[in-house]
Amino acid sequence: MKAILCRDWGGPETLRLDEVARVPLRPHEVRIRVHACGVNFADTLIIAGKYQVKPVLPFTPGYEVAGEVVEIGDAVARIRPGQRVFAYLRLAGGYAEEAVADAAALAPIPDAMDWITAGGFAIAYSTSHYALVYRAQLQAGETLLVLGAAGGVGLTAVEVGKQLGARVIAAARGAERLAVTKEHGADELIDYQTESIRDGVRELTDGVGADVVFDPIGGDAFDQALRAVNWRARMLVVGFAAGRIQSVPANLVLVKGISIVGVDRGAQSRRDPAPIADGFAELLRWWEAGHLRPVVGKTFPLAEAGAAMEALLSRRYPGKIVLEV
């Protein structure tokens, strides 16, 4: 089969499409013919050797796929060949014509959902749901500040926050990207290309500040947001797309009773998958009811996986970047 290979640690330009052997199937696993694969920020860290865990070289990146089951292991009972499924691959293996996944890490794709939408749905939406429901315990009527709100995960946080009854302040770069967040439910907008996040939030909340901050960006954006939160606010640390891992001034955390909350959806699914599974079921109900409108900003063919990663890092496109296999 064909697959994208990372042979040495580096940037997206190092990735190449190659012929590889099919992965043997273990009893609890299934083989999936991949139709679409979500491109995630973690993929860029993995190929650079900067992720928490390093796969053995050479390897195929990609841990989020949508596809059709073509083979099942001897111990698999609830999955059948021909079934359309979302699959979470834990670390890598998705940028390929076929992928092998643990049967426990699959969920059925609704009949009405197309492959491209499915390819970029699972990780972003379930990360936002897990963060806002289980980690922040966001309540109706609270103010949610979403940083990087037009990105693949940020836009899902806007939608999930609205479903939970929050007032959503979307912070993103540029009027065009902010317009997308408005279309998906954001109540207030901050363009941090020209505005201060701290001053903007204070003005929009009459000096009270945000109750919850959803932050996949880190760096300067986190620093500003930390100074624009309410008493006993929850700061959700989702990622560091800006490239700088911020240090937290403990004095500010103390005087405002702020909770700094780490969000690792993958670790949660490995330790206790029930909250992720329950949350994903709710997300699919919301999607089927028309309350969620996933955005795929750009698709690329499998052979152009490097270009897809570059597009993700450039933040040129709102929503998700998806590989079409």
Secondary structure, DSSP 8 states (H G I E B T S, - for coil): -EEEEB-SS--GGG-EEEE-------TTEEEEEEEEEEE-HHHHHHHTT-SSS---SSB----EEEEEEEEE-TT--S--TT-EEEEE-TTS--SBSEEEEEGGGEEE--TTS-HHHHHTTHHHHHHHHIIIIIIS---TT-EEEEETTTSTTHHHHHHHHHHTT-EEEEEESSHHHHHHHHHTT-SEEEETTTS-HHHHHHHHTTT--EEEEEESS-HHHHHHHHTTEEEEEEEEE---TTS------HHHHHHTT-EEEE--HHHHHHH--HHHHHHHHHHHHHHHTT-----EEEEEEGGGHHHHHHHHHHT-SSSEEEEE-
